[in-house]
Amino acid sequence: MPLRNGINLLGYKVFYHYKILRKSNIRNAIQRFHQLHNLLTKRRVSTEYAIQNLNGWLAYAKVGNTYKMRKKILKQFEEFDIKI
């Protein structure tokens, strides 16, 4: 398999000069964040828990080339009135 197609490794698609998150990981994260928002609105989880969950995922995503995606997710959480 040529390297130009990328190699799946630890949830990333690794290319020669960069790496990106796999699309399935992005879909799963967005779904988890929507569930987390629903739990927050129903007061079933604390804001601190949501912030810890988000910060953990952002640290994981930061390894790849995900700057724009991380900013978009942070903007959505700010719309939920969660300050990070």
C-alpha positions as CSV (number, residue, x, y, z in Angstrom):
1,M,0.0,0.0,0.0
2,P,1.5,3.4,-1.0
3,L,2.1,5.9,1.7
4,R,0.3,8.6,-0.3
5,N,-3.0,6.7,0.7
6,G,-2.1,7.0,4.4
7,I,-1.8,4.5,7.1
8,N,-4.4,4.0,9.9
9,L,-2.7,4.3,13.2
10,L,-4.3,5.0,16.7
11,G,-7.3,6.7,15.2
12,Y,-5.3,8.9,12.7
13,K,-4.6,8.6,9.0
14,V,-0.9,9.1,8.9
15,F,0.7,10.5,5.8
16,Y,4.3,11.3,5.1
17,H,4.3,15.0,6.3
18,Y,1.1,15.2,8.3
19,K,-1.7,13.3,10.0
20,I,-5.4,13.8,10.3
21,L,-8.1,12.2,12.4
22,R,-10.0,9.4,10.7
23,K,-13.5,10.3,9.6
24,S,-15.1,7.7,11.9
25,N,-13.4,9.3,14.9
26,I,-14.7,12.7,14.0
27,R,-18.2,11.3,13.5
28,N,-18.0,9.5,16.9
29,A,-16.7,12.6,18.7
30,I,-19.4,14.9,17.3
31,Q,-22.1,12.3,18.3
32,R,-20.6,12.1,21.8
33,F,-20.5,15.9,22.1
34,H,-24.2,16.1,21.1
35,Q,-25.0,13.5,23.8
36,L,-23.0,15.4,26.3
37,H,-24.9,18.6,25.5
38,N,-28.2,16.7,26.0
39,L,-27.0,15.4,29.3
40,L,-25.9,18.9,30.3
41,T,-29.3,20.4,29.5
42,K,-31.0,17.7,31.5
43,R,-28.6,18.3,34.4
44,R,-27.4,14.7,34.5
45,V,-23.7,15.7,34.2
46,S,-21.8,18.6,35.7
47,T,-20.2,21.4,33.6
48,E,-16.8,20.3,35.0
49,Y,-17.3,16.8,33.6
50,A,-18.2,18.2,30.2
51,I,-15.1,20.4,30.3
52,Q,-12.8,17.5,31.3
53,N,-14.3,15.4,28.5
54,L,-13.8,18.1,25.9
55,N,-10.3,19.0,27.0
56,G,-9.3,15.3,26.9
57,W,-10.6,15.0,23.3
58,L,-9.0,18.3,22.2
59,A,-5.6,17.1,23.6
60,Y,-6.0,13.9,21.6
61,A,-7.0,15.8,18.4
62,K,-4.2,18.3,18.8
63,V,-1.6,15.7,17.7
64,G,-3.0,15.8,14.2
65,N,-3.6,18.7,11.8
66,T,-7.0,19.6,13.3
67,Y,-6.8,23.3,14.1
68,K,-9.9,24.4,12.2
69,M,-12.0,21.5,13.5
70,R,-11.0,22.1,17.1
71,K,-11.9,25.8,16.8
72,K,-15.3,24.9,15.3
73,I,-16.0,22.5,18.2
74,L,-15.0,25.1,20.8
75,K,-17.3,27.6,19.1
76,Q,-20.2,25.2,19.4
77,F,-19.5,24.6,23.1
78,E,-19.4,28.4,23.6
79,E,-22.9,28.5,22.1
80,F,-23.9,26.0,24.8
81,D,-22.7,28.6,27.4
82,I,-19.7,26.5,28.4
83,K,-16.5,28.5,28.8
84,I,-13.3,26.6,28.2
